[in-house]
């Protein structure tokens, strides 16, 4: 009887250690990489910290776009897409929590959006779509005035 109680106590301690290890070690990893999909611990969010669109007055056919997007949540962004006046510009993948995705690109054309048509002082709509690893999508948009580079 005494031996049996001792075995139950040891098994209980082992089960408690396994449960605590799962909660504090495995669950954050599952949330971050979405092994089990959405959980109540997910906090997907992002912010746009820097955004710039400019045109070279010298060459006239070179436009520059730069952005800095921070993943402020605890879930990876699996895909980040940027559009300019509804035209696809670029897409990046896998931005970890608490990291910044920097993009600087020179362009002449983005689909139907042509640098030759861009004028300094014009305003454009920039849209961001963040697709998180837990299947949550969030969007952000801003008006952006073209500057001279």
C-alpha positions as CSV (number, residue, x, y, z in Angstrom):
1,X,0.0,0.0,0.0
2,X,2.8,2.4,0.9
3,X,4.7,1.5,-2.3
4,X,1.5,2.1,-4.4
5,X,1.0,5.6,-2.9
6,X,4.7,6.4,-3.6
7,X,4.3,5.4,-7.3
8,X,1.1,7.5,-7.6
9,X,3.0,10.5,-6.2
10,X,5.9,10.0,-8.6
11,X,3.6,9.6,-11.6
12,X,1.6,12.8,-10.5
13,X,4.9,14.8,-10.3
14,X,6.0,13.6,-13.8
15,X,2.6,14.4,-15.3
16,X,2.7,17.9,-13.7
17,X,6.2,18.5,-15.1
18,X,5.1,17.4,-18.6
19,X,2.0,19.7,-18.5
20,X,4.1,22.7,-17.3
21,X,6.7,22.1,-19.9
22,X,4.0,21.9,-22.6
23,X,2.4,25.1,-21.5
24,X,5.6,27.2,-21.1
25,X,7.8,25.7,-23.9
26,X,5.7,24.0,-26.6
27,X,2.6,26.3,-26.7
28,X,4.5,29.5,-27.6
29,X,6.3,27.5,-30.4
30,X,3.0,26.1,-31.6
31,X,1.5,29.6,-31.6
32,X,4.4,31.1,-33.4
33,X,4.5,28.5,-36.2
34,X,0.8,27.7,-36.1
35,X,1.1,24.0,-35.7
36,X,-2.4,23.8,-34.3
37,X,-3.9,26.9,-35.9
38,X,-5.4,29.8,-34.0
39,X,-5.3,29.8,-30.2
40,X,-6.4,32.2,-27.5
41,X,-2.8,33.2,-27.1
42,X,-2.5,34.7,-30.6
43,X,-1.9,38.4,-30.8
44,X,-1.3,39.1,-34.5
45,X,-0.5,42.8,-35.2
46,X,1.8,45.0,-37.3
47,X,2.7,48.6,-37.7
48,X,4.1,50.7,-40.6
49,X,7.0,52.7,-39.3
50,X,8.4,54.2,-42.4
51,X,7.0,54.7,-45.9
52,X,8.3,56.8,-48.7
53,X,7.7,57.3,-52.4
54,X,9.9,59.6,-54.4
55,X,10.8,60.4,-58.0
56,X,14.2,61.4,-59.4
57,X,13.8,64.8,-61.0
58,X,17.0,64.2,-63.0
59,X,16.1,61.0,-64.8
60,X,12.3,61.1,-64.7
61,X,11.9,57.4,-65.1
62,X,13.3,56.3,-61.8
63,X,11.0,56.1,-58.8
64,X,11.9,54.9,-55.3
65,X,9.7,53.2,-52.7
66,X,10.8,52.3,-49.2
67,X,8.9,50.9,-46.3
68,X,9.6,49.6,-42.8
69,X,7.0,47.2,-41.3
70,X,7.3,45.9,-37.8
71,X,5.6,42.7,-36.6
72,X,4.3,43.8,-33.2
73,X,2.4,40.5,-32.5
74,X,3.5,37.1,-31.3
75,X,2.7,35.2,-34.5
76,X,4.8,35.1,-37.6
77,X,3.6,37.1,-40.7
78,X,3.7,34.4,-43.3
79,X,3.1,36.9,-46.2
80,X,3.2,40.7,-46.3
81,X,1.9,42.3,-49.5
82,X,2.1,46.0,-50.5
83,X,-0.1,47.7,-53.1
84,X,0.2,51.1,-54.6
85,X,-3.1,52.5,-55.9
86,X,-4.4,49.0,-56.0
87,X,-1.5,47.7,-58.0
88,X,0.7,44.9,-56.6
89,X,4.1,46.1,-55.7
90,X,5.9,43.5,-53.7
91,X,5.5,40.6,-51.3
92,X,7.7,39.3,-48.5
93,X,7.5,36.1,-46.5
94,X,8.0,35.1,-42.9
95,X,8.5,38.1,-40.7
96,X,9.2,37.0,-37.2
97,X,7.6,38.6,-34.1
98,X,9.4,41.8,-32.9
99,X,11.4,42.2,-36.2
100,X,11.3,44.8,-38.9
101,X,10.9,44.2,-42.6
102,X,12.8,46.8,-44.6
103,X,12.2,47.2,-48.3
104,X,13.8,49.7,-50.7
105,X,13.1,49.4,-54.4
106,X,13.8,51.3,-57.5
107,X,11.1,50.8,-60.1
108,X,10.0,52.0,-63.6
109,X,6.7,50.1,-63.7
110,X,4.6,48.1,-61.3
111,X,2.0,46.4,-63.5
112,X,-0.2,49.2,-64.7
113,X,1.4,51.7,-62.4
114,X,4.1,53.5,-64.3
115,X,6.8,55.7,-62.8
116,X,6.6,58.0,-65.9
117,X,3.1,59.0,-64.7
118,X,4.1,59.8,-61.2
119,X,4.4,63.5,-60.4
120,X,6.1,65.0,-57.4
121,X,3.3,66.3,-55.0
122,X,0.7,63.7,-56.1
123,X,-0.9,61.5,-53.5
124,X,-1.3,57.8,-53.7
125,X,-3.0,55.1,-51.6
126,X,-0.7,52.5,-50.2
127,X,-2.2,49.3,-48.9
128,X,-0.6,46.5,-46.7
129,X,-2.0,43.1,-46.3
130,X,-0.4,41.0,-43.5
131,X,-1.3,37.3,-43.6
132,X,-0.3,35.7,-40.3
133,X,0.7,32.1,-39.7
134,X,-2.5,31.5,-37.8
135,X,-4.7,32.3,-40.8
136,X,-5.6,35.8,-39.6
137,X,-5.4,38.6,-42.1
138,X,-5.0,42.3,-41.2
139,X,-4.8,45.3,-43.5
140,X,-3.5,48.9,-43.2
141,X,-3.6,51.7,-45.6
142,X,-2.2,55.2,-45.9
143,X,-2.1,58.2,-48.2
144,X,1.4,58.9,-49.4
145,X,2.6,62.1,-51.1
146,X,5.4,61.8,-53.7
147,X,8.5,63.6,-52.8
148,X,11.6,64.4,-54.8
149,X,14.7,62.2,-54.4
